[in-house]
């Protein structure tokens, strides 16, 4: 048995990927070429990085309909409260808010209330009650597995956001703001929900309740501010 340089008909075999078997019994040698199994394995391993680069690796799962409804409602509320909705003279000139394309996992520190003001007192109390009901723990547990946002509400554009100490960073010449959201946490037979929202310089938690089959925002609490 020896490694030969013979190329199979119609192929481009090389010394490294074929093995030639020769048998001489005092007559003409019977010759055939077969791929060596170990070379097949090596070839597959060599192509794996290329498949990853081409996007063959599995992507984050898509957000489900219930979570998407909660996220969309919260983002619309954020837009209305922060920027006054669409009621401006020239809406076509408004810049979008850059929305991170996958959900994020906030830290335990980010989910603590560190903004103290009269306006935040009542929402903070409601937030404490949801924490006792397990909604915050459920949010953290679910957010460990990121999901991809399927669409962006009006005024938002999906993209990649870099998260820094003071929240998402963005090009102020192109975007109005940048925002990232967690997956919701649930409590009370999934009729109460909590969603963490992080934007430049701040973190906020939205409290929701399911009423007659539809989600409604009951309050939001300011969690932290930077600077």
Secondary structure, 3 states (H helix, E strand, C coil): CECCCCCCCCCCCCCCCCEEEEECCCCCCEEEEECCHHHHHHHHHHHHHHHHHCCCCCCCCECCHHHHHHHHHHHHHHHHHHHCCCCCCCHHHCCCEEEECECCCCCCCCCCCCCCCHHHHHHHHHHHHHHHCCHHHHHHHHHCCCCECCCCCCCEEEECCEEECCEEECCCCCCCEEEEECCCEEECCCCEEEEEEEECCEEEEEEEEEECCEEEEEEEEEEEECC
